[in-house]
Amino acid sequence: MTTAAKRVRRELRSPPISDAGAAFDVERVRGDFPILRQRVHGKTLVYLDNAATSQKPQVVIDAICGYYALDNANIHRGVHFLSEHATEEYERARRMVQDFLNAAQADEIIFVRGATEAINLVAQTYGRCCVSAGDEVLISAMEHHSNIVPWQILCEEIGARLRVAPISDSGELLLEDFGKLLGPRTKIVAITHVSNALGTINPIRRIIEMAHQRSVPVLIDGAQAVPHLKVDVQALDCDFYVFSGHKVYGPTGIGVLYGKSALLDAMPPYQGGGDMISSVTFEQTTYNKLPYKFEAGTPHVAGAIGLGAAINYVNDLGMSNIAMHEHELLAYATQALSAIPGVRLIGTARERAGVLSFLLDNIHPHDIGTVLDQEGIAVRTGHHCAQPVMQRFGIAATARASLALYNTREEVDVLVEGIQKVREVFV
Ligand SMILES: Cc1ncc(COP(=O)(O)O)c(C=O)c1O
């Protein structure tokens, strides 16, 4: 490699990230996200659609570009320099995810496309081998479609039954009812850590304890939790934990399934193909060890490396600093929105993270979103892939503002002004 190439590589690998342990300085953090500097419809962009996907800091963009500029090669099967280097970087990303979740072993981390694929993987492998006709799968009434439909497909295929634990008017899981639904036929509990439609933080430690008292394994959908909360899968003792890279400042198309190694070992493979085998003949195939047994085909190497950079980034800021900043901002936003005449918050659980779902008088949420867009404010409107949540509250849709580590009080003030403009137009 030339000296110039080495220098470029070093520069790409030595990102200008915030000092570890430094006080959380949101203005400085915003400087790390190039997309936030742009204007939309002539207005400063106020990005409040973070539950759908979050923006990427420059270090993540650089890690992806750096991989394609300098390291691109297929992994695990090359003897040449680039292949070995790409393999090292991919496996380093896996160890970073392991540390991020505090998993006991790196081979308990399976790279997948996202939370959706991770849940489908568990439903189609653990589900097919361990759930039989007449058995039950227990979920909650606040799940994203990703944590409903894969289980419905499984239940339909094998004649099992999907049970749903109800939620209260404030959007909290009714734990007593959940406990009553845990029965001798329950073969798995699959539940969200944080609701994308309501923001509710579920008491997952208690839920896991209750399920384990009956020897029922638990899958936690952490898609909306990992950007906001420190997660420790060993302390939680969950059996599976899933999340998507793109919601935690990483790239799209990469996500994680954590599973206890004993369970993963016992499960059949999900997809067949290259890398997931240890030997193949026409008569018989033997499968590779963990985690490769579940990573058939060429994986999203750049995505894993980008996710590693995103994890580095949030670690450097400090998950507790992020949580504190967002907690304070959510309290400020909740108070500010509640004070606007005609606003009704959907989801008022005592423990919430990141999400403000709301209605405004009888104005259709799409109209709210369109007027806000003209003000440069990005919010999401609709059912948020959680139609049963909408049915539970007797509504068709909400407008949803969702927060990230780079949002500010000033942006919340712009949102409040925007909502007032919506009222001026429609009321
Ligand atoms: C709670 C929850 N689970 C699962 C998903 C699915 O994530 P992905 O589409 O990245 O697979 C989402 C996405 O919004 C979500 O909010």
The ligand as a Gaussian input file, in Angstrom:
#p B3LYP/6-31G(d) Opt

LIG

0 1
 C      -40.576000      -1.869000      17.693000
 C      -40.111000      -2.207000      16.320000
 N      -39.844000      -3.481000      16.004000
 C      -39.412000      -3.850000      14.797000
 C      -39.239000      -2.920000      13.799000
 C      -38.764000      -3.373000      12.470000
 O      -37.520000      -2.833000      12.177000
 P      -36.879000      -3.022000      10.720000
 O      -37.906000      -2.502000       9.752000
 O      -35.650000      -2.184000      10.767000
 O      -36.608000      -4.465000      10.547000
 C      -39.511000      -1.579000      14.069000
 C      -39.383000      -0.565000      13.009000
 O      -39.926000       0.506000      13.077000
 C      -39.946000      -1.215000      15.356000
 O      -40.218000       0.058000      15.665000

